[in-house]
Amino acid sequence: MSRSQGDFVPPGPEAKVFVISVAAELSGLHPQTLRAYDRLGLVRPARTGGGGRRYSLRDIELLRSVARLTAEGLGLEGVKRVLELENQVLALQARVVELETELEERDSDAPRVRNLPVRFDAQPFLIRRTRR
C-alpha cells in the first residue's frame, strides 16, 4: 500500500529522533555535556541498538532549561531537584483537574434539592466582647 504525501504525520514532541550532534546544536550545548547530563540522569535519551543516543524535542527543551538554570548559578544537583519539583507540580496539577472533573460529574448526577423558605422568629441579640 502506498501513501500519498498528504498522509505524512510529523513526529510528536516525544519522538526520540535527534542524534546527539543535532541535539547538541539545537540545545546550544556540547555533546560531552549531553553525555554528562545523561549519566547524571538529568535527561534520558533513547538508545539505538548500537548504543547511540536519540533525543526528542522535549529532551531538547529540557536541556535548554538545564543550561539556563546552570547559567543562573544553580549547581547540577540543584537543577536536578528543580526538575523533580517541576514534574511533581505538573503531576499534582493533572490530579487536581482529574478530581475537579470527577466532582463535576458527581454534581451533575446528584438529585436537585429545592430550597424551601425558612422563617426566623428569633429575637435579635447583641454579642458583647469583653476584654481580659
C-alpha positions, 0 to 999 in steps of 0.5 A, a space after each residue: 500500500 502506498 501513501 500519498 504525501 498528504 498522509 505524512 504525520 510529523 513526529 510528536 514532541 516525544 519522538 526520540 529522533 535527534 542524534 546527539 550532534 543535532 541535539 547538541 546544536 539545537 540545545 546550544 550545548 556540547 555533546 560531552 555535556 549531553 553525555 554528562 547530563 545523561 549519566 547524571 540522569 538529568 535527561 534520558 535519551 533513547 538508545 539505538 541498538 548500537 548504543 547511540 543516543 536519540 533525543 526528542 524535542 522535549 529532551 531538547 527543551 529540557 536541556 535548554 532549561 538545564 543550561 539556563 538554570 546552570 547559567 543562573 548559578 544553580 549547581 547540577 544537583 540543584 537543577 536536578 531537584 528543580 526538575 523533580 519539583 517541576 514534574 511533581 507540580 505538573 503531576 499534582 496539577 493533572 490530579 487536581 483537574 482529574 478530581 475537579 472533573 470527577 466532582 463535576 460529574 458527581 454534581 451533575 448526577 446528584 438529585 436537585 434539592 429545592 430550597 424551601 423558605 425558612 422563617 426566623 422568629 428569633 429575637 435579635 441579640 447583641 454579642 458583647 466582647 469583653 476584654 481580659 
